[in-house]
Amino acid sequence: MKAFLDFEASSLSNRSHPIEVAWVFQNGRSEHHLIAPAPGWDDWDDASEAIHGISRATLKAEGKPHDEVARRMVEALTGHDLFASAPSWDGKWLSVLLRSAGLPRHLLRVRDTDEALRESVVEILRPVIPAGRLDIEVHAIVANASVAKDEQPAHRALADAIGEHETWLRARQAARALVLDLA
């Protein structure tokens, strides 16, 4: 099953660490976790805090222990296809979280949400669209689904993961509508 995930982080520096994670499965089931800082996670950028609105005090008061969140992610997400809109950043923070919990950093892997969109649209269209036209139709549907999402991310993990899931749903709906039009 596909899962769309998003992290928020302490900053965009080399030393940044995850402070929030959420994922939404293709069936709409979701989870969200604030992450209490692990020992040594002292990076912080006030400008980043102004964007996501999560304070250090909130993390200390409401965040779950980093190793607990990491284990929950492994439990919930192993065996699923994971997608994020910024896989290099989200993959970095996933790796930091897993390593800090003493887990292998590549236990979970994240791919670009655009791959999920393309794969799903191809799956729907391949039986009815001629091979020479398939790439054109897939590109158009993925581009339109992506443009339809909000221009600015919410910069909260659950809202952004839901946004990625909704983009995927729009792409699938558009592909199904095209199939019906051709029938």
Protein Blocks (a to p, Z undefined) as FASTA:
>chain_A
ZZddddddfblcfkbccfbdcdddfkopacdddddddehiabccfklmmmnopafklmmm
mpccfklmmmmmmmmmgopacddfblmlmmmmmmmmmmmnopafklpccddfklmmmmmm
mmmmmmmgcfklmmmmmmmmmmmmmmmpcfbdghiaklmmmmmmmmmmmmmmmmmmmmmm
mZZ
